Amino acid sequence: MNKKQFGCIMALLVFLLCISLLCNFVLAFRGSHLSGSMVGPAPRFEEATVVDGTGPGKIAQISLRGIISSSESGSVGETMVDDLKIQLQQATDDKDVKAIVLYVDSPGGEVTASDMIYDAVTRARAQKPVVVYMGSLAASGGYYVSCGGSYLMANDTSLTGSIGVIIETFNYENLLGKIGLQSIVFKSGQFKDMLNGARDMTPEEKTYVQNLVMQTYGKFVGIVARERHIPEDQLRAGIADGRVISGRDALDDKLIDGLGQIEDAYQQARKLGNAPDAPVVRYEQSMGFGRLLRRLTGRSESSKVQIELPGALGTQLEEGRLYLLPSFFAQ
């Protein structure tokens, strides 16, 4: 073996040793993080300037895109819900941030996840103005979250509304019969398997599930009535029947406060925050060592769900969960 070959082998061994040490460090980091023995600073997002400004202060833009789900991994927090809460808290704690623009482009999603984000938005609103701008779609859970803002704005062509709740299951009893299979269930109570697709639902089960849906619907309508100052009985008798409406119709029905482009939302935030010439910054994921750790530990970096066709969404919904979604997204 010549010196050149020996040098190559040693370099390879050093490289493998470094990889091994890094992997051990990652495993130790994860273990200490899960056990709670490692306490570090609160996670933060970096800032990227969207619109330049010459005045003091700044406007923070936060984006909510895709299906709202507590099962979707976050880029900084554990879930996308955590990411939104972290960003809202960061903007609230930053004394230089005079107002927040929440860009919503979402068809909705899980009831509880939507409610958690709505609560975080209202908490931020109590400290600073929150202007909500609706993109192509801010329906059902997307509108639920939007109601937490100080001022709601949409484009003429935005789709919003869809005030309603949906839950679905599948009945495959006939399919099982065709292939010679039969479901056998042992249960502790009559409602324990009420969404079992291997049999028809009983009238009592249908009544129970419908009451559960209407209970959640009642909370949704109550929030819209309170936030938009519209009588609840008027909502129930009209626009709160699950229909999706345009931004123009939403303005006529008092579900939003104004129409415009995202630049108009920035201007409104500057106005409400008394910062007429403030720059606009967008929160982005840090490019630091934490991001490398997420890659090595298999954590997803994206908190977005790309939607190509409404029909493709069905595989992403979990059977038996309550959703705030337009009906055509739940097929």
ABEGO torsion letter per residue (X at the ends): XBAAAAAAAAAAAAAAAAAAAAAAAAAAAAAAAAAGABBBBBBBBBBBBABBBABBEBBBBBBBBEBBBAABBBAABABAAAAAAAAAAAAAABAABABBBBBBBBAEEBAAAAAAAAAAAAAAAAABBBBBBBBABBBEAAAAAAAABABBBBBAABBBEGBBBBBBBBBAAAAAAAAGBBBBBBBABAAAAAABAABBBBAAAAAAAAAAAAAAAAAAAAAAAAAAGBBAAAAAABAAAGBBBBAAAAAAAGABABBEBAAAAAAAAAAAAGBAABBBBBBBBBABAAAAAAAAAGBBABABBBBABAAAAAAABBBGBBBBBBAAAAX
